[in-house]
Amino acid sequence: MKKSYISRVKHKIFPWIRNWSDSMDKFRYETDVNKLSQKEWFWLHPSAYKLILYGSPIITITTMILLGLFLVSKGVTALAILPLLLIVSSAWDLIKKLKKKSLNKDTTMYDIYMREEAK
């Protein structure tokens, strides 16, 4: 996602927001995410950001393990080194993200792509 594109269309995504420097804590600390719409959950709740942040390397690792096992079962072990490199890279990325877990505890997609600096 390009931040410049989102900053142009954010008024269409959330037409009711007037103050783009607001922290949106009402949504951020909502304990029952079923009360939120899908759009509100994705942009304004930390669980969506965590799902994307940690889920992408986990999906890559899982996919590459399956690809590596498939290649080994077909007898193409030399080619199975490529998925192994991606597994190591993604695992390293996941470890780095987990080390910074406390910094990303309450971060949302809104904070990264839509929120403006307070004036």
N, C-alpha and C positions, 0 to 999 in steps of 0.2 A: 504494500500500500504506500502510495506517495502522500506525504504529509501535505503537500501543496494542493493536491486534488481534494483531499478530505477537508482541508480548511475552506475550500470553495463550496463544497456541498454540505457542510455540517449543518447549515441552517435548514436544509431540506430534510436532513435526517432527524433533527430535533428542533422543530419550529418553535416549541414552547420555551426553549432556553434563551434568555436575554443576556445573562451575565456569563460569558465563556471563561471567566477566571474563577468561577465558583468551584469548590472542590467536589460537589455532588455527594456529600457524605450520607445523605438520606438513602441513596442507592448503594453506596460503597459498603455500608455496614448493615445492610438488610440481611437478616438471618434466614428468612424464608424466600429463596429466589423464585419460588413458584408465583409470588405476587408480582414479579417483574415480567414485562413483555420480553420477547426474545431480543429485540433491539436494545432495550434498556439493560438486559443482562449482559449482552455482548460488549457494549461500550462502557457501561458504568459499574460493573461488578468485578472485583478482583479475581473471582474464580475463572472467568472467561480468559483473562490474561494469563493466568497460571496454566490453564489447559493448553493454550497455544504455545506458551514459553517452554513448558516441560514436555508437552505431548509431541511436538515436532521431532526432537531427537529420539524419543522413545519409538515413534512410528518408523523412523529411518533405521534404527537399530534392528527392530523386529523384521522389517522388510528385507534388510540386507542379510540377516541371519537365514531367513527362508531362502533367499536367492543363493547364498553360499551353500546351503545344504542341498539345494536342487542341483547346483553345478557339480558338487562333489559326488552326488548320486549318479550323475550322468558321466562321471569319469573325467571331467574337465577341471582338474584340481588347480592347474596353473591359472586358469581364469578366475577361480574362486578367491584369489588374492585381492582382487579389486573390491569386492564387497567387504572383505576383512579390513581394508584400509578405511572404508567409509564407516564401518562399525567402530573402529578405534577413534576416528575423528569425531563421530557423533557422541560416543561415550565420554570423550574428553570435554566436549561442549556441554553435555549434561552435568558432568561433575563440576565444571566451572559455574554453571547456573545454580546448582544446588548449594554451592559454597556462598553464593550471594543471595540466598533465599530470604534472609531477614530484610534485605534492602528492597526486595520486590513484594513484600508481604501485602501491601495495600495498593499496589499500582494497578491502574486500569487502562484499557485502550483509550478511553477519553483523555486521561492524563498525557498519554504519549502523542496522540494524533489531533486532539481537538482543543484541549485546554490552553488558554492564553495566559500570559503573564499578568499578574495584578498590576493595575496602573496606579 
